[in-house]
Amino acid sequence: MSFLSAWTVCFTDITSTAGPGYTDLYFVAMEYPSSEALDQTEEDADEPDVDYIPPEEATLRITDRAAEQLRSMAAREHNQDAALRVAVESGGCHGYQYKLELAESRRTDDYRFVHPTIKPSNVVVDAISMSLLKGSTIDFATELIGSSFRVSDNPQAKGSGCGCGVSWELKI
């Protein structure tokens, strides 16, 4: 199976009412793994079954600030495929925490989101984490103590999370 045949491209035009700092669209192009790619990945990695999130449910907003920072990082790395990898892992006092790191490229089982007007601004999410992140917002915050990417407005998270701001609890 070739890499391109394992992906389907979905073009959407969803109006946002999120407010200032957000783009007028949630996303223009999103690539998501086909069920064949997920099946192949599961066989290779001997991982448990992964629930496939259909494209109409796999949404992720990218703020203009986050997209600008991603474009700047891709330029510094001289890599148009560079992406922010967002994952959910177990840990912290509330059970889950976000893991954000720079990735050189996407994997075959990743969902890839791109800001509609600021490119490259790649955000990739693995198939397992997508169900825990769908509907969230990726932002870039600058504060006196430092700057960082942040996940906010996660509809799967219960309340505002832990007092330390690192972990969060899943809505049941």
C-alpha positions in Angstrom: 0.0 0.0 0.0 1.5 3.4 -1.0 1.5 6.3 1.5 -0.8 8.4 -0.7 -3.4 5.7 -1.1 -3.6 5.4 2.7 -4.9 9.0 3.0 -8.0 10.7 2.1 -8.2 14.5 1.9 -11.3 16.3 3.2 -12.0 19.9 2.2 -14.4 21.8 4.4 -15.7 25.3 4.9 -17.0 25.5 8.5 -17.7 29.0 9.8 -16.3 29.7 13.2 -17.9 31.8 15.9 -14.9 31.3 18.3 -14.0 35.0 18.4 -10.8 37.1 18.2 -7.5 35.2 17.6 -9.3 32.4 15.7 -9.5 32.0 12.0 -12.7 32.3 10.1 -12.5 28.6 9.4 -11.8 25.7 11.7 -9.7 24.1 9.0 -9.6 24.0 5.2 -7.8 20.8 4.5 -7.4 17.8 6.9 -5.8 14.5 6.0 -6.9 11.5 7.9 -5.9 7.9 7.9 -8.1 5.5 6.0 -9.3 2.4 7.8 -6.7 0.4 5.7 -3.9 2.5 7.1 -5.2 2.0 10.7 -5.5 -1.8 10.1 -2.0 -1.9 8.7 -0.6 0.1 11.6 -2.3 -2.1 14.1 -0.8 -5.2 12.5 2.7 -3.8 12.5 2.7 -2.4 16.0 0.7 -5.1 17.7 -1.3 -2.4 19.5 -5.0 -2.7 20.6 -7.8 -1.8 18.2 -8.1 1.9 17.5 -11.5 3.5 17.1 -11.5 5.4 13.8 -12.9 8.9 14.1 -14.7 9.9 10.9 -13.6 13.2 9.3 -16.8 15.1 10.2 -16.1 14.4 13.9 -12.3 14.9 13.8 -12.1 18.6 14.2 -9.3 20.7 15.7 -9.1 24.5 15.7 -5.8 26.3 15.2 -5.5 29.9 16.3 -3.7 32.5 14.2 -1.1 32.8 16.9 -0.4 29.1 16.9 -0.3 28.9 13.1 2.2 31.8 12.9 4.4 30.1 15.4 4.2 26.8 13.5 5.1 28.6 10.2 8.1 30.3 11.9 9.3 26.9 13.3 9.0 25.2 9.9 11.0 28.0 8.3 13.8 27.8 11.0 13.9 24.0 10.5 13.9 24.3 6.7 11.2 21.6 6.7 7.7 22.3 5.3 6.5 19.0 6.7 7.5 20.0 10.3 4.5 19.7 12.6 3.3 20.1 16.2 2.5 16.6 17.4 -0.3 16.7 20.0 -1.0 13.5 22.0 -2.8 12.5 25.1 -1.1 10.2 27.6 -2.0 8.9 31.0 -0.5 10.7 34.0 -0.9 13.6 36.4 -3.3 13.8 39.3 -6.4 13.8 37.1 -5.5 10.9 34.8 -4.6 12.5 31.5 -2.1 15.0 30.3 -1.2 16.6 26.9 2.1 15.9 25.2 3.2 18.5 22.7 6.4 18.2 20.7 7.9 19.1 17.3 7.7 16.3 14.7 9.7 16.2 11.5 6.8 14.6 9.6 3.6 12.8 10.1 3.0 9.1 10.5 0.6 7.0 8.5 -2.0 6.8 11.3 -1.9 10.5 12.0 -4.7 13.0 11.4 -3.2 16.2 10.0 -4.7 19.7 10.4 -3.6 22.8 8.6 -4.7 26.4 9.2 -6.6 27.7 6.2 -4.5 30.8 5.4 -1.2 30.5 7.3 0.9 27.7 5.9 2.8 25.6 6.7 1.0 25.2 10.0 0.8 21.4 10.4 -0.7 19.9 13.6 -0.7 16.1 13.7 -2.7 13.9 16.1 -2.3 10.1 16.4 -5.4 8.0 15.9 -5.6 7.0 19.6 -5.5 10.6 20.9 -7.9 12.0 18.3 -11.0 10.7 20.2 -9.7 12.6 23.3 -8.9 15.8 21.5 -11.7 16.2 18.9 -13.1 19.7 19.1 -10.2 21.2 21.0 -8.3 24.4 20.2 -4.5 24.7 19.7 -3.2 28.1 20.7 0.2 29.7 21.4 0.5 31.8 24.5 3.2 34.2 25.5 3.6 35.1 29.2 6.3 36.5 31.4 7.4 33.1 32.4 7.7 31.8 28.8 5.8 30.9 25.6 4.2 27.6 24.7 1.6 25.8 22.7 -1.5 25.0 24.6 -4.6 22.8 24.2 -7.7 24.6 25.3 -11.5 24.3 25.0 -11.4 20.5 25.0 -15.0 19.2 25.0 -13.8 15.9 26.4 -12.2 17.4 29.5 -14.2 17.7 32.7 -13.9 21.2 34.3 -10.7 23.2 34.1 -8.4 20.3 35.1 -5.8 20.2 37.9 -4.7 23.2 39.9 -1.2 22.8 38.5 -2.7 23.1 34.9 -0.9 20.0 33.7 -3.5 17.2 34.0 -7.2 16.9 33.2 -10.1 14.5 33.8 -12.2 12.8 31.1 -15.9 13.6 31.0 -17.9 10.4 31.3 
